[in-house]
């Protein structure tokens, strides 16, 4: 049996809440050990706990702050399609990156996969988006 709609929606909502609260421990706990990130789709897939940690550490660096706003969440079965607004302050410059994200959640409520679609902006990208 798969996750409930509330579990799927809740995973995305808690992702935004913990990220915006800068609660790294709670945020990392949302993800399964074998989670995959295609962020963005088209770059090599990132895997597991290391990908979770790197997502946090490479996105929130001195002079780079991000706030996440899930403008719309549509849940079908074990997935959510999310219209996400990524509001950033990059060394004093305000930026907004809109993405369409597909989240897959397991029966245990943990996030199994995130696939993010957005148009890259060379002024915004970090080394997180390139393979290491």
N, C-alpha and C positions, 0 to 999 in steps of 0.2 A: 504494500500500500504506500502511496506517495504522500507528500506533505499536504497539509490543508492550505486553502487560499490564504488564511490568516498567517500561517507560517511563512509562506512565500512573500507576501506583502510586508510582514514584520521584519524579515531579513533585510530587505531593501531600506525600510524606514530606520532600523537600528544602525545600518551602515552609515546613513547620513547623520544620525544623531551622535553616534560615537566619534565619527570623523570630526564633526563640527565642535564637539566637546573636547577634542584632542585626548580622548581616552583610548590610547593605543592598545592596552591590554584587552579591553572589552571589544574593540573593533577586530582585533586579530582572532578572538574567540568565535567570531561569526563564521569562520571559514573551515571547511573540512581539510584534513591533512593533505589530501590529494587534489585540492582545488586547482583549476586552470584559469589563467587570465589571457585573453586575446584582447590586448589593450594598447593600441587599437587592433582591430582585425586586420590581418595582412603582415604584421610583424611576427617573429617567432613567438609561439605560445610560451608563457611563463608557467611554472609548475610549483605547487606545494607551498610549504611554510616559508621557504626562502622568498618566493614571489610575493607573499603577503607582507612580509617584513620589508622587502625592498620597495613595494608600492608606497608604504607609509614613509619610509626614511628618504626616499628619493623625491617624493612630492612635497614634503614639508621640510624645507631647508631654510637657512637664514635668508631672509629677503623674499621668500616664496610662501605665501599663505593661500589656502584653498578652502572654500565653503561649498558644500554640496546641497543642492535643492532638487528633490525629486518632484518635478512639475506634474508628472502623470505616471501612474503605475497601473498597468493592465496585466492581470494574472490569468493564466490559462494553464491548468494542470500544475506541473512542477516548475513552471517558468513564469517570469515577469518580464514584460517589455517596459522599459522605463525611459521617459524623456527626462534627462538629467541636465541641470544647469550647474556648471562648475564655475563659481565666482572666485576669481583670483586677484591677489595683489602681488605683483611681481616687481619688487624693488621700487614700490611707490606707484606703479602703473596698474590701473584697474583693467582687468580683462574678464571676458565671459566666454566660455567654451561650452557649446551645447553638444550633447551626445545622446545617441540612442543606444541603450544598453539592454542586453538580454541576460538575465540572471537565472541560473538553474539551482534549485534548492532540493536537498535530499529529504527523505522521510523523517530524519532526525532534526530537521530545521536548519542544518548547516549548509552554507553556500558551497556548491560543487563546481560551478563555472560562471565566469563573467566574460561576456563578449561585448566590446564597446566599439561603436561606430562614431567617428567624428572626423572633421576635416582638419588635418594637422596645420598648425600655425607655427612657423619657424621661430617666432618670437616667444612662444609659450613652451615648446617642447623641452624635455629634460632627457638625461641619459636613461631614465626609466624606460623610454620607448624604444631604445636601441638595444640590441643584444649585448650581453656582457661576456 
